[in-house]
Amino acid sequence: AGVFARSSWVPAGQPACTTSRHSTDMNLKGLPTATRCQYSCTPDSNVLLPRRQQSWYPVAALTSLKSDAPNAVYLLGTRLVIWQDKQGTWRCFEDLCPHRLAPLSEGRIHESGQLQCTYHGWTFNEQGNCTSIPQIADTKAHQTACSSSRACVKAYPTQVIRT
């Protein structure tokens, strides 16, 4: 039995990111080979992308995962965090808080059943949307900040396969 996550790499020739908040993979000669983005971004045809299709990949065996804490895993050179929500569904996010890029795997499962970053306490729901920023007291400012796409975590769909 294990948790599978679906890759969200965009096949070559598809639109990708135009923000400065993305990482570029380099080959041994220092030439760009792929660009990934952790945010939902607008299209840019100048970004080079790998030729991988969206596929399901085994991420972890269920017996190796803690259900009461975030679990750090690596898949295709990407740091991921797997965690179980209040309903018992396994979730998979990129292991980076959008605020200060702290590893979410070092965080905790909040009493609400959402993933909480250990650094400043930002909380994320099952879709990767920010639901709480403790440092913002003003309700309107809090709503605006939480609804920004820059406050979201990249979420990957998951499936649990039991054998």
ZICOR-V461677 format. One record per pair of residues at least 4 apart in sequence whose ideal C-beta (glycine too) atoms are under 6 Angstrom apart, sorted by the first residue. I is the first residue (numbers start at 1). J is the second residue. Records with the same first field share a line. If there is no record, write none. Layout:
I=J ; J
//
This chain:
1=62 ; 162 ; 163
2=58 ; 61 ; 62 ; 161
3=59 ; 60 ; 82 ; 90 ; 158 ; 160
4=56 ; 58 ; 159
5=57 ; 59 ; 92 ; 156 ; 158
6=56 ; 156 ; 157
7=54 ; 55
9=50 ; 52
10=14 ; 16 ; 49
11=53
12=49 ; 51
15=43
16=44 ; 47 ; 49
17=22 ; 37 ; 41
18=41 ; 42 ; 44
19=41
21=39
22=35 ; 37
23=36
24=32 ; 35
25=33 ; 34
26=30
27=31 ; 33
32=48
34=49 ; 50
35=47
37=41
38=94 ; 154
39=149
40=149
57=75
59=73 ; 75
60=64 ; 65 ; 73
65=71
66=71
67=84
70=81 ; 83 ; 105 ; 107
71=82
72=81 ; 105
73=80 ; 82
74=79
75=80
79=95
80=92 ; 95
81=93 ; 95 ; 104 ; 105
82=92
83=91 ; 115
84=90
85=89 ; 91 ; 113 ; 126
86=113
90=158 ; 160
91=126
92=156 ; 158
93=128 ; 153 ; 155
94=154
95=103 ; 104 ; 105
96=101
97=102 ; 104 ; 117
98=151
99=120 ; 122
100=119
102=117 ; 119
104=115 ; 117
106=118
107=116 ; 117 ; 118
108=116
110=114 ; 116 ; 123
114=123 ; 124 ; 125
115=124
116=123
117=122
121=134
122=130 ; 133
123=131 ; 132
124=128 ; 130 ; 153
125=129 ; 131
127=155
128=152 ; 153 ; 155
129=152
130=146 ; 151
133=145
136=141 ; 142 ; 145
146=151
//
